Amino acid sequence: MWKRVLILTGVVLLGACDDHDTIFIPVGDPAPPIGLEAAYYNRAVTMYWELSSAWTGETFRVWGKRVEDDSFFFIAEVTSCSGGSCEYTDTNIVSNVTYDYFVSALDVGTGAETDSDRTVRVAVPSFTPPPVPTDLEVVALDATNYIRWNDDARSDSEFSAYRIYLLTDQGATQTLLGGSDSPGFLDALAENGVTSTYAVSSVDIYGHESGISSSRQGTARPDFTGELIYSFASEPTLSGFRFSESEQVDPIVDGDSPTRHFRLETDLSGWWLVPGPSAEVFPLGDLTTALKCGVAADAQCYDWTTAPLSGYSPTGIAVDPEFTYMWRVVESGGVVRYGAVRVALLGTDQSGAELMIFDWAYQLQSGNPQLAES
């Protein structure tokens, strides 16, 4: 027996052609979307809702209007959801305007449509981001670069955080390294002898991001503290020093070694650092409070972090505690590198042997005079 189905609003009529019997089957409206929420972030409003347990695959329609408008207008149709929830992002919005939204479930077979049980309102703020960070500096440390900048962006009442980028391909590629709510960031992934380029942006609580700052470079390099060397007169085999590229290489060498960069000597007039065959020293030291002023340095910290490019001499230099001395080293093949030595103590050990305790840094990148900051 052939039957036909007539779909009306609210009922289904099943009619039998031979005996004219009619069966009425109620057709319910589609289950409405539940738990509708909406939030603004970075020039977009996103709506979220959950699927009802009675949902049977109906599509959803998103409606919106400016709060001052009289009627809603159709925005979009959502046909797929995931994990029992749905979302839609509206980017066709204007700053400083408030919007109302609701979502309906549509049975495309019957045309029945059920609205969400509530309307959500979202106030869109100004799109203006915080100021671009300025005065970017990079402090090069041992296998680490410390990036710092001016904290003026914090004066924006809606400021949230800073984003730090690593620039490659001459700035064409920007890789997000991380974020910071203070004007400083430690890049612990930096490699000694490798130059890294950084830039910083500021972000507000709504996700509006400023442009990136001017870029700055830093080249991490080895540095060491508490190195001990004896005078040539007291312990000649422990009086030479060679800037080392690795912690695994002992920098203390024989005072007569042709590979030494300097050796410690003493006479009646004082203490001297005497350059070796491949090294020269800048003839003037600088009174400093540290070899380098790093992350935790106080406001009074003073260092000398950029080596002069010229003016070096093979003549020995008289040294004093708390002074930093710059060195120019010519390696095989004419490769020029720079190092810094800060004298911490001049004295003797328990047996009376003369010694010097010092901190030092060495730039692995050829021709780069930056020993801490770039």
Secondary structure, DSSP 8 states (H G I E B T S, - for coil): --EEEEEETTEEEEEETTT--EEEEE-------EEEEEEE-SS-EEEEEE--TT--S-EEEEEEEETT-SS-EEEEEE---BTTEEEEEE----TT-EEEEEEEEE-TTT--EEE-S--EEEE-----------S-EEEEETTEEEEE---GGGGSTTEEEEEEEEEETTTTEEEEEEEESSSEEEETT--TT-EEEEEEEEEETT--B------EEEE---EEEEEEEE-TTT-GGG-EE---SSTTS--EE-TT-TT-SEEEEEETTEEEEEE-TTEEE-S--EE-S-S---TT--TT-----B--SS--BSS-EE--TTEEEEEEEE-GGG-EEEEEEEEEEEEE-TT--EEEEEEEEE--STT--BSSB-
